[in-house]
Amino acid sequence: MKNFAFSPSTLTVKAGEKITVVNEDSTAHTVTATEGTAFDTGSISGGKSGTFTAPSKAGSYAFVCTFHPNMKGTLIVR
């Protein structure tokens, strides 16, 4: 997360893989699945990192920052 954007905005991972995200902005962000409760990092303060586990079911999962809904991305689970 940098400059109020996810980079990369699309990420392909294996089912059940642990994913660490780094917030390079000065304000808090989240990585939150837009549908259901597939994953949610909770608030990650500026300059900190957070970890979540990819869903165990293959598919495409849209996500946003709940604080900044213009920040959008897609997690592809294979």
Phi and psi restraints in degrees (value plus and minus 20) as a CYANA .aco file:
   2 LYS   PHI    -173.7  -133.7
   2 LYS   PSI     117.1   157.1
   3 ASN   PHI      35.1    75.1
   3 ASN   PSI      20.1    60.1
   4 PHE   PHI      36.3    76.3
   4 PHE   PSI      23.4    63.4
   5 ALA   PHI    -169.8  -129.8
   5 ALA   PSI     132.7   172.7
   6 PHE   PHI    -107.8   -67.8
   6 PHE   PSI     114.8   154.8
   7 SER   PHI    -158.7  -118.7
   7 SER   PSI      91.7   131.7
   8 PRO   PHI     -96.9   -56.9
   8 PRO   PSI     140.0   180.0
   9 SER   PHI    -101.7   -61.7
   9 SER   PSI     -39.2     0.8
  10 THR   PHI    -143.3  -103.3
  10 THR   PSI     109.5   149.5
  11 LEU   PHI    -151.5  -111.5
  11 LEU   PSI     111.7   151.7
  12 THR   PHI    -127.5   -87.5
  12 THR   PSI     107.0   147.0
  13 VAL   PHI    -156.9  -116.9
  13 VAL   PSI     149.5   189.5
  14 LYS   PHI    -105.7   -65.7
  14 LYS   PSI     131.0   171.0
  15 ALA   PHI     -77.0   -37.0
  15 ALA   PSI     113.3   153.3
  16 GLY   PHI      58.1    98.1
  16 GLY   PSI     -17.5    22.5
  17 GLU   PHI     -90.1   -50.1
  17 GLU   PSI     122.8   162.8
  18 LYS   PHI    -103.0   -63.0
  18 LYS   PSI     113.6   153.6
  19 ILE   PHI    -143.2  -103.2
  19 ILE   PSI     108.0   148.0
  20 THR   PHI    -127.8   -87.8
  20 THR   PSI     110.4   150.4
  21 VAL   PHI    -136.4   -96.4
  21 VAL   PSI     124.2   164.2
  22 VAL   PHI    -135.8   -95.8
  22 VAL   PSI     110.2   150.2
  23 ASN   PHI    -116.1   -76.1
  23 ASN   PSI      85.7   125.7
  24 GLU   PHI    -112.5   -72.5
  24 GLU   PSI     -17.6    22.4
  25 ASP   PHI    -107.4   -67.4
  25 ASP   PSI     152.0   192.0
  26 SER   PHI    -112.1   -72.1
  26 SER   PSI     -26.4    13.6
  27 THR   PHI    -136.0   -96.0
  27 THR   PSI     140.4   180.4
  28 ALA   PHI     -91.0   -51.0
  28 ALA   PSI     128.7   168.7
  29 HIS   PHI    -158.5  -118.5
  29 HIS   PSI     147.5   187.5
  30 THR   PHI    -151.0  -111.0
  30 THR   PSI     143.1   183.1
  31 VAL   PHI    -141.9  -101.9
  31 VAL   PSI      84.2   124.2
  32 THR   PHI    -149.7  -109.7
  32 THR   PSI     105.0   145.0
  33 ALA   PHI     -79.3   -39.3
  33 ALA   PSI     118.9   158.9
  34 THR   PHI    -100.2   -60.2
  34 THR   PSI     -42.2    -2.2
  35 GLU   PHI    -141.5  -101.5
  35 GLU   PSI     108.3   148.3
  36 GLY   PHI      50.7    90.7
  36 GLY   PSI    -174.4  -134.4
  37 THR   PHI    -144.1  -104.1
  37 THR   PSI      19.3    59.3
  38 ALA   PHI     -79.3   -39.3
  38 ALA   PSI     -59.5   -19.5
  39 PHE   PHI    -186.9  -146.9
  39 PHE   PSI     132.8   172.8
  40 ASP   PHI    -184.1  -144.1
  40 ASP   PSI      99.7   139.7
  41 THR   PHI     -96.6   -56.6
  41 THR   PSI     -37.0     3.0
  42 GLY   PHI      54.4    94.4
  42 GLY   PSI    -194.6  -154.6
  43 SER   PHI     -92.6   -52.6
  43 SER   PSI     108.5   148.5
  44 ILE   PHI    -134.4   -94.4
  44 ILE   PSI      92.8   132.8
  45 SER   PHI     -83.7   -43.7
  45 SER   PSI     136.9   176.9
  46 GLY   PHI     -76.4   -36.4
  46 GLY   PSI     114.9   154.9
  47 GLY   PHI      61.1   101.1
  47 GLY   PSI     -17.7    22.3
  48 LYS   PHI    -131.2   -91.2
  48 LYS   PSI     154.3   194.3
  49 SER   PHI    -147.1  -107.1
  49 SER   PSI     142.5   182.5
  50 GLY   PHI    -163.3  -123.3
  50 GLY   PSI     138.6   178.6
  51 THR   PHI    -149.0  -109.0
  51 THR   PSI     123.5   163.5
  52 PHE   PHI    -163.0  -123.0
  52 PHE   PSI     145.2   185.2
  53 THR   PHI    -124.9   -84.9
  53 THR   PSI     109.8   149.8
  54 ALA   PHI     -82.8   -42.8
  54 ALA   PSI     128.8   168.8
  55 PRO   PHI     -76.8   -36.8
  55 PRO   PSI     134.2   174.2
  56 SER   PHI    -103.0   -63.0
  56 SER   PSI     -32.6     7.4
  57 LYS   PHI    -119.3   -79.3
  57 LYS   PSI     108.8   148.8
  58 ALA   PHI     -81.7   -41.7
  58 ALA   PSI     127.5   167.5
  59 GLY   PHI     135.8   175.8
  59 GLY   PSI    -194.4  -154.4
  60 SER   PHI    -131.7   -91.7
  60 SER   PSI     105.5   145.5
  61 TYR   PHI    -141.8  -101.8
  61 TYR   PSI      95.1   135.1
  62 ALA   PHI     -95.9   -55.9
  62 ALA   PSI     126.7   166.7
  63 PHE   PHI    -162.5  -122.5
  63 PHE   PSI     139.7   179.7
  64 VAL   PHI    -160.3  -120.3
  64 VAL   PSI     149.9   189.9
  65 CYS   PHI    -112.8   -72.8
  65 CYS   PSI     102.5   142.5
  66 THR   PHI     -87.2   -47.2
  66 THR   PSI     -43.2    -3.2
  67 PHE   PHI    -101.3   -61.3
  67 PHE   PSI     -49.0    -9.0
  68 HIS   PHI    -154.0  -114.0
  68 HIS   PSI      60.3   100.3
  69 PRO   PHI     -80.3   -40.3
  69 PRO   PSI     -33.0     7.0
  70 ASN   PHI     -94.2   -54.2
  70 ASN   PSI     -34.7     5.3
  71 MET   PHI    -104.2   -64.2
  71 MET   PSI      92.0   132.0
  72 LYS   PHI    -150.7  -110.7
  72 LYS   PSI     133.6   173.6
  73 GLY   PHI    -179.6  -139.6
  73 GLY   PSI     158.3   198.3
  74 THR   PHI    -155.7  -115.7
  74 THR   PSI     110.6   150.6
  75 LEU   PHI    -125.3   -85.3
  75 LEU   PSI     100.7   140.7
  76 ILE   PHI    -123.2   -83.2
  76 ILE   PSI     100.0   140.0
  77 VAL   PHI    -125.9   -85.9
  77 VAL   PSI     107.4   147.4
